[in-house]
Structure formats: C-alpha cells, structure tokens
Amino acid sequence: MIFEVWAPKATSVELSLGDDRHALSRGEGGWWSVAVAGASHGTRYAYLVDGDGPYPDPRSRRQPEGIFGPSAVYDHARFTWSDHEWKGRDLRGAVIYELHVGTFTSEGTFSAAVEKLPHLVELCVDFVEVMPVAPVPGGRNWGYDGVDLYAVNETYGGPDGLKSFVDACHRAGIGVILDVVYNHLGPSGNFLHPFGPYFAGFKGSYWGDAVNLDGPDSDEVRRYFVGNAVQWLRDYHIDGLRLDAVHALHDSRARHLLAELSEEVDALACSVGRPLSLIAESDLNDPRMVRSLDADGLGMTAQWDDDVHHALHCAVSGESHGYYADFAPLSALAKVLTSGVLHDGAYSSFRGRAHGRSFAGVPGHRLVACVQNHDQIGNRPKGDRLPVPALKLGAGLLLTSPFTPMLFMGEEWGARTPFLFFSDHVEPALRESEGARRSREFDGFGYVWDAPDPSDEETFLRSKLDWSEAKEEAHWSVLCWYRDLIALRKALPELSDPRLDRVRVEVDPLEKWLLMWRGRLAVAVNFAQDSVTVPVAVSPEMVLLVSDEPVVADGKKLRLPAQSMAVCRT
C-alpha cells in the first residue's frame, strides 16, 4: 500500500506504524510517499514531520481513537451499497429537514436516526440536512469545531455509520445534504500547521484563522477542500453540501474557490448520473452567489436566506432587538416575500451601513428559508424555540412561500426541548473559557447572556429531542398541521411556484394581518391577539386549510381568530 502526504516545507517525513518507522521520499509538488507491504483496511498509522509528531493524516479517512489518536486506513470499496436505483433529487420543489445526529435521538447515532426515517417519510420531506460530522473534541459538539475533515465522528458511527444512514435515506426516497465547514477548523486537534501552509496567518473570522486560499502554495490547499467535497458526494453518495459561512472564505483570486468547487461538482454530477446541490450559507445578500458560472456567478445551487427568517420571526414573535430591528415592521415581511431579501442595498441598522443587492430575476427555489434552524435557536441564550401559536403561523407562511423551505428537527410537532450550544473540549483552558467566548460572540445582540455552561453534559442532554412528545394531543395537532401544509404545497403548483414577481402581498400594520396571493390562492394571516377581518371574498367551500377554528367565510370577507391563518382558493 502507498502512503502519501503533502508537506512542502518539510525536510523529512516519517510514517509511524506501531513500533515501526518508514521514511517517505519527497516527490513533485511537495508530496511525500512510501510503499508499505501488509498495510490494509484498518491499519493504524501517523506521520512525523521533521521529527515532530506523531500527527494524524491531514486526509485521514478514519480516526477510531478520536482527534488525538492515529489515523486508520479506510477502504471505501468495502462497503456494500443498496441504493443502486437512486437517481437523486432536485432541490427545486423540495422541503429540507435539518438535524443534529447527536441530539436527534436519545442514542445520538446514525443507526438510531435510521429508525426515525418513517416519521420523515410520513412528514413528506425530500432532504435531510445533517449538521457537520467531522471529528470533534470530546463526545459532544455542534460540529463546527471539526478537524480531520475527511473523517467521520466515531461517536455517531464512523464512516460506515454515515454510509448506512445515507443508504437507508435513499431507500426511503430521501436525499441527504451534509453541512461542511471550510472557512475555519476547530481550535483543538488541528494538526494541519506542521504539514504545510493551510492557513493564511490572520484571523479570518470570529471562529478562527483564515484558510490559505490565495497565498503561496494555496493551489494544494484549495485542492484539499475541493477534494473533500468530492469525497462526500462520490464516496458517501451524499446528494448535496451546505457550505458553512462562505462569507468568511478569504479568497482574492480572479476565480473564487466556490466557482472552482461548483465546476468540479457539476462534472461529478455528470459522472454519477444524479443531481448534486451546493447550498451556501452567506450573509452577503449577493445574488452572484446563486447565479450560474456562465453568467459570471459563483454557481451555487442555492443559499440560506436569513432575511426571510428574520422577517418571519419578528412577525410571529414580536421581537425587535439586535439585528431584528429592521425586520420588525410587517412591511419588511411583505418585501422579503416578494423580493427575497430586505437588504438589497438598503441601510442595515445592525451593520451601520448599506447592505446587499437586489435578487430580481433569482427564482425563489434558490433561497433556502426557515422559521427555525440550529443557529436561530441555538444562538439564543436559553436555546428556546418558538411557542406553538407563533410556530404555526411561521410554518404556514414558510410552506406557502416561493422559497425552498427548511424545517429544524422537532419543530414539526412543536418540540419543547431546547437546542442549546454545547461542546466538550479536552483542554481545560478551552473548556473553562467556552461560556465567556460565547457571551462575547453575541455582545450587542440585545440578549442578557445567561446561557448554561456549554461544557456541562447536562446542556447537551437537555438538547436531545423527546420523541414521546409527538404522541401527545397538543403536539400531534401541530404535526398534523405541518403534514397538511407540506401535502398542500406538493398538491398545488401555485405554492411551489418560485417566481417572486408573481407573489403579491398586502398588509395592515395596525390590525396586524397579511394577505399573500399565490396565483388564485390567498394565504391570509392574523398575527394579532384578537380576531380580525381580512378583505378577501371567499365562501366556506373555498377554504382549503385553516390553523384554528372558527374561521368565518361568508363570500364577502374572511374573519380569522387570534393568531391564525387560512389558505383559500379564490
């Protein structure tokens, strides 16, 4: 077997196999290699660079002993797939369901998550979006502190566990999107520095050092990340990637890393014969993100749209602190429902400057929107979710909107369990300072930061879903609401129509109602604490779906009870 590693500045590289050492020979481009007889699937190994180490392989496929242990040879060909009939799934018209493996079930494993797939099939979602699965410090983490980016967290089930989960999802007719982090690596267990110039030498964001995407030797660094993306899509049969915080990618090259990645993924899609999606998390509000390469865009299939979330959240919750301030008026919700974003060059009070560009001409399916996600819940001090009345209104608008809707695990039954920020750093300094670091990160957001200790195991355990809730009557009614909304969205073409210029919205800021027109369909929402009359002429037989009774439709007007909504055919 041949072992290879990139270490362009090293004067010597050795392979450690148990008690044996093997010197690697330097080749072209800073690559070192050695052939070792007898090494095979499962063999543990590590590298020494200029006598320092041992370190895990930067492209380690498996870390059976965690981030501080040796790497293990992993042969992708040994896994037997059963998804040969899977032809992939297009993001257009889809509903996404975001989950965190460690808290989705009490066991916190891929195999336990497979047992919940019938629930997702009945809900009728099209994709699951899995939060990052790269190895992390300790036994619990959101996943954004990952290192060893080519490996899979052993706590969840390792590489075979992920493959089994993807295989089961495909058999159930569900695509899989994997959240990946390329803008930084975690502060613990990051052993890339000794091997080469993977980092740019300055802080790229609040979360860590900038990755070297445009400096000397950055060609190979870029290939490291592009190769990682290709691995997930090719070797793990993943259907799409969600790219974390791409605005924190520092790349001044004429051809951005995202464009390079898009081109590689398009070529791979042709090879594997199924659609592959790239979804960027970006707060730039720049439509170039989702424009095609031939239109001088970056070629992303879609991007997260925080403006939609913020406007929905303000309307249903009444909150207006921090970055919510600009989104508090109902007119802001009307604008995002018809334009995709609020900040399209307009002034952003939170940033203290103008922000964004118009998304005119961009179809709504390229904007992934939500009422809740891991950030918007977990970045609240108490990790609290929306109360049920607010949640039902938000979901009703989201699932009748022109965007690609995304749900967060448990919201479909109005879960009462929080989703808190948790971690399990090994180093005492990192462990003890994590709470203070989080407090500093959200300084100025308008919160009194009284969050539980992220390092306390109880913080993690409290974040696990309680699946027994879904059987309770109050939660069952919420689940039925979600199922009915998704079924209606899939049955009526008007609701999945992505053309933003065909959406019309009327609002009454005083009486707090909104009327959204989707073709001949009227979505009427009452955000107020009292009943209101919405000026839309519908009779009882024209009312398709209501969140709460009694709704009065007399052919001349529609009267909605407090905090309720109705979808009507006109």
MARGU-98418 format. One record per residue: residue in one letter; y, x, z of N, C-alpha, C, O in turn. Coordinates in steps of 0.05 Angstrom, whole numbers, plus 5000, padded with zeros to 4 digits. Layout:
REM residues N
AYXZYXZYXZYXZ
...
***
This chain:
REM residues 570
M497650175000500050005000502550185000502550395013
I504650094986507150244984509250125002509749885001
F510350285020512550205037515150315025515350555018
E517250145023519750225012522050135030521949925042
V524150305031526450225046528950365035528750595025
W531250225036533750335026535250465049535850335068
A535750725046537350875066538851095052538051325053
P541051035038542351225020543651465034543951675021
K544351445059545651665073543751835089544552035101
A541251755091539251885109538452155097538352185072
T537752345114536552595105533552595109532152755097
S532552415126529652385129529052095138530551985154
V526751985128525851725137522851755141521351865125
E521851645164519051655170518051375175519551195186
L515551325168514151075174512451105198510851295200
S512750935218511150935242509050725240509650485239
L506450805240504150625241502550685266500850865265
G503050545287501750615312502550895321504850955325
D500551065325501051335333501451525309502051755313
D501251425285501451585261504351575250505651365251
R505151805238507751825225507251905196505552085190
H508751785178508551855149511351895139513051715141
A511852135127514452185116514752045089512952055072
L517051915085517651785060519051985041520452165050
S518751945016520052114995522451964984522451724980
R524652124981527052004970526851964940526052144926
G527651724931527651664902530451604893532451684906
E530751464871533351404859534751184875533451004887
G537351194875539050984887538850964917539550764929
G537951174931537751174960535251034970535050974994
W533350974953530850854962528751064969528551274956
W527351014991525251195001522551045000522550795003
S520351184995517751054993515551235001515751485001
V513251105009510851255015508451065011508650825017
A506251165000503751014997501951075020501451315026
V500850865033499150905056496550745051496650495048
A494350875051491750745047491050585072491450685095
G489850355068488850205091490750005103489949825117
A493350035097495349835107495149585091494849585067
S495249355105494949095091496248875108497648935128
H495848635100496948395114496448425144494148455153
G498548405160498348425189498848695201499248715225
T498948905185499449175195502149195207504149115195
R502349295232504949335246506049605237504649795235
Y508749605233510049855225512949845232514149635238
A514250085231517150105236518050365223516450525213
Y520750405222521850645209523450805229524650695248
L523451065225525251245239527151365218526251465197
V529751355224531751455205533151695218534451665238
D532851925205533952175216533052215245534552305262
G530552145251529452185277529951965297528851965318
D531751775290532451555308530751315302529951265279
G530151165323528550925320526350915341526651045362
P524150765336523550625311525150365308525850235327
Y525650295282527150055276525449875259523749975243
P525849605261524449425242525349475214527549575209
D523749395195524449405166526749215161526648985169
P528949305148531149115141530148875125531348665127
R528048905110526948685095524248595107522448505092
S524048605133521648525147520948235141522648065144
R518448185132517547905127516547775152516347535154
R515947935173514947815197515547995221515348245220
Q516447875243516948015268515347885291516347725306
P512747945292510947805310511647845340510947675356
E513048065346513748115374516748075379517748155399
G518047945360520947885363522648105351521648285338
I525248075356527248245341527148535350528148705335
F526148595373526048875382523349005378522949245384
G521448865366518748965362518449075333520349065318
P516049175326515649275299515449045279514948815286
S515749115254515248925232512248905227510649065237
A511448695212508748665204508648605174510248455164
V506648725161506248675132505548375130503748275144
Y506748245111506147955106505747915076507547975060
D503447815069502747765041503147475034501547305043
H505247415019505747135012503446994997503046755000
A501847154983499747034966497446924983495746784972
R497346995009495146905025495346605033493346485041
F497746495031498046205038497146025015497846074992
T495645815022494745625002496545385002496645235022
W497945334980499745104977498244864967496344894952
S499244634974498144384963500244204950499743974944
D502644324944504844174933505044214902507244214892
H502844244889502844314860504144094844505144144822
E504143844853505243624838508243584844509543424831
W509243744862512143714870513843814847513644044839
K515643644838517543724816520343754826522243774810
G520743764852523343804863524943544865523943324859
R527343564875529043334879531943414874532943624882
D533343244859536143284852537843204876537243004889
L540043344880541843274902543443014895544242874914
R543742954870545242704862543742464872541342424867
G545142284886543942044896542242084922541041894931
A542242324933540542384956541842324982544342314984
V540142295003541042275031539742515045537342545044
I541342665060540342905074540142855104541742695115
Y538242985117537742955146537643225158535843385153
E539643295174539743565186538243575212538443385229
L536743785217535243805242535144095251535344285235
H534744125277534344385290531444385300530744225317
V529844575290527044575296526444575326524644435335
G527944735341527344775369527844535386526744515408
T529544345377530244115393529543855379529943635391
F528443865356527643625341525343485355525143235355
T523643645367521343535382521143685409522543885413
S519543575427519243705453517943975450518544165466
E516144005431514744255427516544465413516244705418
G518344375396520244555383518944735362519644965360
T517044625347515644795327515544645300516044405298
F514944805279514644685253512344475253512644265241
S510144545265507844365265508444095279507543885270
A510044105300510843865314512743705296512643455296
A514443835282516343705264514843555242515743345233
V512643665233511043535212510143255221509943075205
E509543235247508542975258510742765257510042525258
K513242835254515442645253516142565224517942405220
L514842685204515542625177515242325169516842225154
P513242185180513041895173515641745181516441555167
H516841825203519341705211521541745190523041565183
L521641985179523642045159523041905132524941835118
V520541875126519741725102520641435105521741325086
E520241315128521041035132524041015132525140805123
L525441215141528341215140529341235111531541145105
C527741355094528241385066530241605059531941575042
V530141825075531842055068530442225046528042205042
D532042375031530942525009530642825014528842955003
F532242925033532043215040532243235070533543075084
V530843435081531443525108532943795105532143965089
E534943825121536444085122535844215148536644115169
V534544445147533544575171535544795179536244965163
M536544785204538344985214536945255214534445265213
P538345485214537245745208534745815224534445745247
V532845945211530246005223529746305225527546385232
A531646475218531246765221530846835251531846685268
P529447055257529047135285531647165300533647265288
V531647085325534047095342533247215369530947245375
P535247295385534647395412533347175429534146945428
G531347245445530247055464528646835451527746855428
G528446615465526746395456528246145447527045945439
R530946145448532445905441535145985430536446165441
N536045855409538545925396539045725374537145615363
W541545685367542145515344541145635318540445495300
G541045905317540046045293542146205279541446365261
Y544646185287546846325274547246615285548946755277
D545546685304545446965315543047105302542047305314
G542147025279539747135267540047425258542247515250
V537847565258537547835247534847835232533447635232
D534148055219531548065204531447825186529647655188
L533347805167533847565152531547475134531447245126
Y529647655128527447585111525147475127523147385115
A525247475153523047375170523647095181525746985176
V521646985195521846715206521346725236519446855245
N522946585251522646575280519846505288518746295281
E518546685304515846645313515646405332513546275334
T517746355347517746135366517245875352515945695363
Y518145845328517845605312515145585298514245365291
G513845815294511345815280511046035259509046045245
G513146205256513046425238512946335209513346105203
P512446535190512546465162510546255153511146085137
D508046265163506146065156506945785166506445585153
G508245775189509145525200511245395182511145155177
L513145555173515145455155513945355129514645145119
K512045505118510745425093509245165097509344985080
S507845135119506344895124508244655127507644435117
F510544695139512544485141513544405114513744165108
V514344595097515344535071513244395054513844205040
D510744495056508544365041508144075049507843905032
A508344025075508043745085510343575076509943345069
C512743685077515143535068514743455038515343225031
H513843635022513543574994511343364989511743194972
R509243385004507143175002508242895010507342695000
A510242895028511542645036513742565018514942355022
G514342724997516442654979519242734988521242634977
I519342925007521943005018522443295010520743465014
G524843355000525643624994526643765019527243635040
V526744035018527544195042529944375034529744525014
I532044355050534344535047534344715072534044615095
L534644975068534745165091537545275095538845365076
D538445265119541045375127540745685129539145775145
V542345835114542246125116545046235122547046115115
V545046465135547546585144547846865132546347045138
Y549846895114550247145100553047265107553647485097
N554647135123557347235129557347425153559347565157
H555247425169555147605192552247605202550547445193
L551547795220549047795233549547775263551747825273
G547447705278547747675306548447935320547948145309
P549547915345550348155359548048305372548448535382
S545648185372543448305386541048345367540348155353
G539948595366537648645349538348705320536648705303
N540948745315541748815288541549115283543149265292
F539349195269538849475265539349565236538149755227
L541149425222541749505195543549755193543349905174
H545249795213547150015212545850295207546850435190
P543550365220542450635214541450665186541250895176
F540850455172539650475145541750515123541250665104
G544050395126545950415105548550255110548750125131
P550450265092553050135095552949835090554149735071
Y551449695106551249405103553749255112554149025105
F555449395127557849265138560349415130560349645124
A562549255129565049355117566749515136568649655128
G566049515162567649675181569949525194571649645207
F570049255190572149105204571048825211569048745199
K572348695229571448425238571948235215574248195206
G569848105205570147925183570847645192572047485176
S570247575217570747315228570547335258570047545269
Y570847105271570447095300567647175308567247275330
W565747145289562947175297561847455293559647515303
G563247635279562147905277563348065254565247975241
D562148295248563048475228562648355200560748215194
A564648425183564448335155562248485141561848725145
V560848345123558748465107560048615084561948525073
N558948855077560049015056559248905028557148975017
L560948735018560348614992561948744969561348684945
D563948914975565549014954566349314957567949414942
G565249444978565849724982563749904969562049814955
P563950164975561850354964559050274973558650184996
D557150304955554350234959553849934963551749854972
S555849764956555549484961553749344940552849124945
D553049484918551249364899548549294912547549074908
E547549484927544949434940545149234963543249084968
V547449234976547849034998547848754986546648574997
R549248724964549248454951546348374943545548144945
R544848574932542048514924540348434949538548274946
Y541048544972539648474997539848175002537948045009
F542348064999542747785005541847604982540647394987
V542247684958541247524935538247514936537047304931
G536947744941534047754943533047574965530847454963
N534447564987533647385009533647095001531846945007
A535847014987535946734977533646674958532346464961
V533146854940530946814921528246794936526546634928
Q527846954957525346944972524846654982522646554979
W526846534995526446265007525746064985523945894989
L527146074963526745884941524145924926522845734918
R523346174923520946234907518446244925516446104919
D518446404946516046454962515546234983513246194991
Y517646094991517245885011517645604999517445405013
H518045584973518245334959520545164969520544924965
I522545294981524945144991526445034966526445154945
D527644804970528944664947531944714946533244664926
G533144824967535944884967536745034991535345045011
L539045164990540145315012542945205020544545145003
R543345185046546045135056547145405065546045525083
L549345485054550545755059552645735080554745605075
D552245855103554045825125556745965120556746195111
A558845825126561545935128562146145106562746375111
V562046055081562546235058565446335057565946535044
H567246195071569946285072570146555087572246685086
A568046625103568046875117566647095102566247315113
L565947045077564947255059567347405047568947295033
H567647665054569947815044569047965019567648175020
D569947864996569047964970571347964951572147754942
S572448204945574748214927573948284899575648344882
R571348294893570448364866571348144846571847914853
A571448224821572148024800570047804798570647574792
R567547874804565347674805564447644834563247824845
H564947414845564347354873561347344877559847274859
L560447414901557647404908556447134903554147104894
L557946914908556946644904556346594875554446454868
A558046694857557546654829555046814820553446714804
E554747054831552347204825549847064835547847054822
L550046954859547746814871547146564855544846504850
S549246414846548846174830547346234804545546094797
E548046454791546746534766543746594771542046514755
E543246744792540446814798538746564805536446544796
V539946384819538546134827538045954803535945834801
D540045944785539645794760537345904744535745754733
A537146174742534946294728532246234741530246194728
L532246244768529746184782528945904778526545844776
A530845714778530145434773528745394746526845234744
C529645544726528245524700525445634702523645524689
S525045834719522345954722520445774737518145744729
V521345654759519545494776519345204766517645054775
G521145124749521044854737521744634756520744414754
R523644684773524644474791527544534798528344764798
P529144324804531944374811532244524837530744464856
L534144704839534744854863537644824869539344854852
S538344764894541144704901542244914920540845024936
L544844964917546345134934548644974946550344874931
I548744944972550844794985552444975003551345095022
A555045004998556745185013558145045036559044815033
E558245175058560045085079562645245075562645485078
S564745095069567245225063569545065074569644815070
D571445185087573845035096576245105079578545055087
L575745205055577945285037579145045022581445065012
N577644825020578544595004579244684975581344614965
D577544854964578044954937575944854918573544914921
P576644684898574644564880573144774863571144704852
R574245024861572745224846569945274858568145364844
M569645214883567145254897564845104883562645204880
V565444864874563344684862563644654832562244484820
R565444804820565544794791563544994779562845194792
S562544934755560445094743561545364735563945414733
L559645554731560345824724561845834697563745984694
D561045664678562345664652565145534653566645554633
A565845414675568545304679570145484698572045394710
D569145734701570445934718570345854747572145924763
G568245704755567845634783565845824795564946014783
L565045764820563145934834560245814832558345944841
G560045584820557345484813555745354835553345314832
M557045294858555545164880554844874872556544734859
T552544784879551744504873553444314888554244104877
A554144384912555744204929556944374952556344604955
Q558744244967559844374991560144165013560543935008
W560044265038560644085061563544005059565244155051
D564043755066566843645065567643555093567143325101
D568943735108569743675135571943465136572243315156
D573643455115575743255115574742965118575842805132
V572542915105571342645107570442595136570942385147
H569042795147568142765175570542705193570442525209
H572642875191574842855209576142575207576842455228
A576542475183577842215180576141995191577141815204
L573542005185571641805196571641815227571741605240
H571542055238571442085267573841975280573641825300
C576242035269578741925281578741625280579541495300
A577841505258577941215254576141075274576840865285
V573741185279571841045296572041115325571240965343
S573241355331573341445359576141425371576341395396
G578141425355580941415365581941685374584241705383
E580341905371581242165379583242285359583142225335
S585142445369587142565352588042835361590142935354
H586342965378587143235388586443455368584843405349
G587543685371586843925355587143865325589143755317
Y585043945310585143915281584943625272585143565248
Y584343435291584143155284586943025279587142815268
A589043165288591743045288592542935260593542705258
D592043085239592843005212591142765202592042625184
F588842725214586942535204587042265219585542085213
A588742245239588842015256589741755242588541545248
P591641765224592441505211590241405192588741555180
L590041145190588041025172588641095143586841095126
S591041165137591741245110590341505103589741555079
A589741675123588241925117585441855109584341985091
L584141665122581441575114581541465086579741515070
A583541305080583741185053583941415032582741395011
K585441625039585741845019583141995015582442054992
V581742065037579242215033577142055018575542175003
L577041795023575041625009575541614979573741564964
T578041644971578741624942579341894929579241924905
S579842104946580542364935578742594943578842814933
G576942534962575142744972576142904995574642965013
V578742984994579943145015582643035023583942905006
L583543095047586243025055588143255048590243215037
H587243505055588943735050588343845022586644005017
D589943745003589743814975592243964966593143934943
G593244124984595844264980597844155000600144255001
A597043945015598843835035598944005060597244185064
Y600843955077601244115101599044045122598443815127
S597944255133595944235154597244315180597844555184
S597544135199598944195224597344385241598444555255
F594644375240592944545255593244835246593245025262
R593444875219593745145208596645235207597245475206
G598445045208601345115207602245195179604045355176
R600845085159601545155131600244955112598644785120
A601044975087599844805066596944905062596445145065
H595244725054592344805052591044645030591544405027
G589244785015587444654996588644594969591044644963
R586944474952587744394925586444124919584544044933
S587343994898586243734891583443764880582743954866
F581743564887579043554877578743344855576543244849
A580943284841580943094819578843184798578843424790
G577143004790575143064770572543164781570543184767
V572443224807569943304820568443054829569542894844
P565943024820564442784829563742794858563343014870
G563542564871563142554900560442664909560242754931
H558442674891555842774900555943074905554143194917
R558143214896558443494902559743544930560143774937
L560343334944561543354971559643234991559142994991
V558543405008556643305029558243225053559743395065
A558042975061559642865083557842755105555542695100
C559042735129557442645151559242505172561642535171
V557942365190559342265214558942455237560642485255
Q556642585237555942775258554343005246552842955227
N554543245256552843465249552643655272553843605293
H551143875269550844055292553444165302553844195326
D555244235284557844345292559544135307560544185328
Q559843895295561643705305560743585331562443475346
I558243585337557243505363557143745382558243745404
G555843965373555344195390557844355397557744505416
N559944325382562444465388564244305406566544375411
R563244085417564643935438563444045464561044105466
P565144075485564144205510561644075521559844215531
K561443815520559143675531556943605510554943485516
G557443685485555543625464554943335460552843255452
D557043165466556642875466556842765438558342855421
R555242555433555142415408556942165409557842085430
L557442055386559041805385557541575398555141555397
P559041405412557741155423556840975400557840995377
V554940805406553640645385555640485368555340485343
P557540335379559340175362560840345342561040275318
A561840585351563240765333561340875312562040905289
L558940945321556941065303556240875281556040965258
K555840625287555040435267557240395245556640375222
L559740395254561940375234562040625217562340605192
G561840865230561941105215559641125195560141205172
A557241055203554941065185555240865163554540925140
G556340635169556740435148558540525126558040475103
L560740655134562640755114561440995099561741025075
L560141175114558941415101556841335080556941445058
L555141145087552841085069553640885047551940815031
T556140795047557140645024559340805009560640694991
S559641055016561741225004560641354979558241344973
P562341484963561541614938560441894943559742034924
F560241984968559442264974556442284978555042074979
T555442524981552642564989552542555019553542725032
P551242345030551342305059549242485073547042535063
M550042585097548142745113548142635141550342575153
L545842595153545442505180544642735197543542925188
F545242715223544242915242542042795259542342575268
M540042955264537642855278538342685302539942755320
G537042445303537342265325539642065322539641865336
E541542125305543741935302542841665292544041465296
E540541665277539641425264538641215284538440975278
W538141295309537641095330539741105352539340985373
G541841255348543941265369543041425393543441335415
A541841655388540741825410542841875431545141925426
R541941855457543741915479543642205487545442305502
T541642355479541442635486543642795473544342745449
P544942975487547043135475545843345457543443395457
F547543475441546743725427548743935435550943955425
L547844095455549644295467549244565453547344615439
F551144745458550845025448549145175468549645165492
F547045305458545145455475544345715462544345735437
S543745915478542846175469541146305490541046195513
D539946535484538146665503538246965499536147095495
H540647075500540947365496539447525517539347445540
V538347745508536747915526538548105542538148145565
E540648215528542348395542544148245562545348045556
P544148345587545748205608548648155601549747945607
A549948355588552748325582553248095563555147945566
L551548075542551847855523551147585537552547385532
R549147585553548247345566550447235585550946995585
E551647415600553547325620556247255608557747105620
S556847365585559547315573559447085552561547015541
E557146965546556946775525558746525530560046425512
G558746425554560346195561563346245557564746075545
A564246475566567046545563567746585533569946505524
R565946695518566446735489566746465475568546435458
R565046275482565346005470567945875478569245745461
S568845915502571345795511573645915494575445765486
R573646175490575746305474575646205445577746175432
E573246155434573046075406574445805401575545765380
F574445635421575645365418578245335432579145105438
D579545555439582145545450584145415430584245495407
G585545215439587445075422586344825408587744695393
F583744765413582544525400583244275416582544055406
G584444295439585144065455583043975474583143765486
Y580944145479578844085498579344215525580544435526
V578544085546578244215572575444335571573444185572
W575144595569572544715564570944745589570944955603
D569444535596567744525619564844505611563344335622
A564044655591561344645580559344775599560044955614
P556844685598554744815613554245095603554945155580
D552945255619552345535612550445545588548245435590
P551245665566549545675542546845815548544845755535
S546845995567544446155573542546015591540246115595
D543345805604541645655622539545505606540245355587
E536945535612534845405597535245095597534544965578
E536344995619536744705621538644605599538344375590
T540544765591542344685570540844635544541344445529
F538844805538537144775515535344525518535044365500
L534044495541532144275545533544005544532443815534
R536043995553537543735552538143665523538643425517
S538143855505538843805477536443705460536843635437
K534143705472531743615457531843305454532643165472
L531143215430531142925425529042785443526942895449
D529742545452527942375467526942155448528341955444
W524642205436523642015415522941745426522641555411
S522541725452521841465464524241275462523841025463
E526641375460529041205458528841025433529640795435
A527741125412527640975387526140715389526540525373
K524440695410522840445413524340245431523440015432
E526540325443528040135460529639945442530440025420
E529939705451531139495434533939575423534539535400
A535639675441538339745433538339965412539839955393
H536540155415536440375395534940285370535640385348
W533040115373531640005349533539865331533239885306
S535439715342537339565325539039765309539839715286
V539739995321541340195307539640315284540640355262
L537140375290535340485270535040285246535040375223
C534840035252534639835231537139825214537039795190
W539439865227542039875213542040105193542840075170
Y541140345202541040575185539140525162539740595139
R536740425168534840375147535840175126535540215102
D537239965136538239765117540539885100540639825076
L542240055112544340175096543240355075544240355052
I541340525082540240705062538740555040538940625016
A537340345048535940185028537940045009537440034985
L540139945020542139815003543440024985543939964961
R543940264995545140474978543340534955544340584933
K540740544959538940614938538440384919537640424896
A538840134928538339904912540739824894540339714872
L543139894903545539814888546940054876547940224891
P546940074850548140314837551040354844552040584844
E552540144850555340184857555740364881557740514883
L553840364900554140504925553640804922554540964938
S552140884902551641164898553241284875553041514868
D554941114863556741204841558541414852560041364870
P558541664841560041884852562941904842564442084850
R563741724824566441744812568641654831568941414836
L570141854842572141794862574341624851575541474866
D574941644825577141494814576441194811578241034803
R574041124817573240844816573140714843572440484846
V573840864864573840764891576640674897578640814893
R576940424907579540314915579340254945577340144955
V581540314959581540274988584240144997586340224988
E584039935013586339815026586039845056583839825066
V588339885070588239905099590539745111592639715099
D590139655135592239535151592339695177590639645195
P594239875180594340045204594839885230593939975251
L596239665228596839505252594339355262593639365286
E593039205244590739055252588139225251586039135260
K588339465241586139665241583739565226581439575236
W584139475201581939425184582139585158584339675150
L579939625145579839765120578039615101575939505109
L578739615076577239485055576739685032578739775019
M574239755027573639945006572039804984570039664989
W573039834960571839704936570039904922570940124914
R567539834918565639994903564639814880562539684882
G566139824858565539634836566039354845568239284854
R564039174843564238894853563538864882563538644893
L562939084895562239074924564739134940566339304934
A564938974962567139014981565939105008564138965019
V566839335018565939425045568339385064570339525062
A568039185082570239115100569539215128567339165138
V571539345140571039475166573339395185575639415178
N572539315209574439255231574139465252572139475266
F576139645255576039855276577139755303576939895323
A578339515303579739425327577839315348575539265343
Q578939275372577439165394577438865394576138735411
D578838745376578938455373578138375344578138545327
S577338125340576638035313579038035295581337995305
V578638075270580738075250579937925225577537885220
T581937845210581337715184582037905162584338015161
V580137955144580538145122580937975097579337795092
P582938025081583537855057581737915034582538035014
V579237825036577437845014575937575012574837485032
A575937454988574737184985571737204980570837274958
V570237155001567237154999566136925014567236835034
S563936815003562536595016560136715030559436945025
P558736555047556536665063554336795046553237005054
E553736675023551536785006552337054993550637194982
M554837124994555837374982555737605002556137834994
V555137545027555037755048552237875047550237745052
L552138135041549538275038548538405063546138405069
L550338505079549538655103551838655123554138705116
V551238595149553238595170552238765193549838775198
S554138895207553339055230553038885255551438945273
D554638675257554538495281555238215273556738165254
E554138025287554837745284556837665306556937805326
P558337445303558437275279560537365259562837405266
V559837385234561737435212562237165199560437015192
V564837095195565536845183566536895155568537025151
A565136785135565936805107566136515096564036385093
D568536425090568836145082569636115053570535895044
G569436325038570136315009573036395004573836444981
K574636415026577536485023578136745037579936895029
K576736795058577237035074574737115089572736965089
L574937345102572637455117573637515145575437685148
R572437395165573237455193571037625206568637545207
L571837855215569938045227570338065257572638085266
P568138065273568438105302569338395308569438565290
A569938455333570938715341568938935333566538905335
Q570039155323568439395316565939315300563639365308
S566439195277564239115260564939155231567239215224
M562939115213563439145185561438975169559438885180
A562138925144560438775126560638885098562638985089
V558338875084558238945056557738685040555838545046
C559538635021559438375007559438414977560638604966
R558238224963558338214934560638014927560737794938
T562438094909564737924903564437824874566037674864
***
